[in-house]
Amino acid sequence: MTRTRQSLFALLLAVLLPLPSCVSASPQLAKAERAPTVWPIKEVQHGKASWYSVRTNGGTRTASGERLNEQASTAAHKTLPMGTKVRVINLANGKSEVVRITDRGPFTRGRIIDVTSGVADRLGFRSNGLASVKVEVLAPAAKSGS
C-alpha cells in the first residue's frame, strides 16, 4: 500500500469505527426507551395493607399457580383480576411500588391488599405489619401501531 492509501484508510477507519456506538443497540431497546413510565389510573382504593410470606401463606403457591417469591413485586387482592398491575402508596411516608396481582386475599376484615414481605420492606411498613395505603389500579398501556 502506498502512503496516501494508508492515510486514506486510517482516516476512513477513524470516521467509521465510532459510528456503531451512536446507533441504538436494538429495536427492542429503542422501543423500551419510549415506553411510558406513567400509566393511566382506572380506579383508586384506600384502606389498610398487610404483608404475607411463604410461612403466612401456608405454602409456596399462589392462587394464580405461580410460586410465591417473598421479594417479588406481587400482591394479593380479593377481586382484581390476576395479572392486574396496581401502584401501592404508603400514605405515612409516600413510598410507592407497582405490583402485580397473583393471589387472593387478604382474608382479614378491613384490609384491601396483601403485599409480599419484600414489598412491605421497600414501602417501609414490614415491622408495623399494617399501613394505610392508596391503591391505584393501573390501566394496561395502549399498544402503538409500530
N, C-alpha and C positions, 0 to 999 in steps of 0.2 A: 504494500500500500504506500502511496505517496504521502508526503507530509500534509498536503492540502486535504486529501481524502481522510486521513486520520483526524485532522482538526474538525472537519465537517461531521465525521462520525461521532466524535466526542461531544460536539455541540448538540447533535441530534439526540444522543443519549441523555445529556443533561436536561434537555427540554422534555423528553418523553417519559423518563423514569418517574418523576413526581406525579404524573397525571393519574395513575390508578388510585393514589391516596386521596384524590379530590372527588372521586366518584363514590356514590353510596355503595356499601358492601353488598347489598342485595335488595331486590324489590320489596321483600317482606319487611326488612328493616326500615326502609323508607316509608312504607305504609304504617308501620308501628309508630314511627315518629309523628305521624299525622293523627294517630288515634286520639280521640277526645279523652281528657282527664276528668271532665265533669260530665256526669250522667244526668239525664232528666230524672226528676223525682216524681214517682207515681202516687205515693202515699206517705204519710208521716204518722208514726205511733209514738206515744210517750208512756213510760212505765218503768218497772224495775227489771234489771238484768241480773242474772246469776251466771255462774260458770259450772262446767262439768268436765269430767275426765274419764279415762277408761274405768277407774275404780268406781266413780259415782254413776257411770252409765251402765254398770253391770256387765261390761264386755267391750269388745273392740269393734263391733259392727254398729253402724248407724241405720236408721230406717231406710235410707237410700241404698243400703247394701255396701257402701264404702267403708273402708277401715277407718276408725277414729284415730286421728293424729292430734295429739294434745297441743301441738304448736301451730297447726294449720289454721288458716283464717276461715273457719267454718262455724256454724251455729245451728241451734235447734229452734224451730218456731212451730206453733200449733197448727196454723192454717196456710201459710205461704207455700207455694209450690216448690218442690225440690229443685235446686239449682238457682233459685232466685237470689240475686245479689242485693244486699242491704248495707247501708252505712250505719254503724252503731256509734253514737256520740255520747261519751260520758259527760253529763251535764255539770259535774263537780269540777272537772279540770279542762274540758274542751277537747280532750284527746278523742280521735276517731279512727275507725278502721272499717274497710269494706270487707264483708264476709259473705260466704255462700251458704245457703240453707241446705243442709244434708241430713237433718234429723228432725224428729218430732219432740215437742216439749216446749217449755217447761211444764211440769205437771203440778206445780205448787201455785195456789191461788195468788193472784196479784202480780205475777211475773209474766213478762211478754216475750222474753228471749233468753236462751241459754247460749253462752259462747264458750269456746274451748278455754281451758286454763291458760294457754299461751296468749290468747286474745285478751283475757282478763288481766294478765300481767302487763301487756302493752297498753291497755286502756287505764291501768292504774287502780284496779279495784279488787284484785285477787285476794289480798289479805282481808279486806272488808267482807268479801263474799257476795255483796249486793251493791248495785249502783243505780241511780236514777239515770235513765238514758232516753235519748231520742233515736228512733229507728226510722231511717229514710229508705223506703222501698225504691230501688233504682230501676228505671226502665231500661230494657235492652238497647244497646247502641244501634242507631239506624245504619243499615248497610248501604255503602256507597255504590254507585253504578260502575266503578272502575274495575 
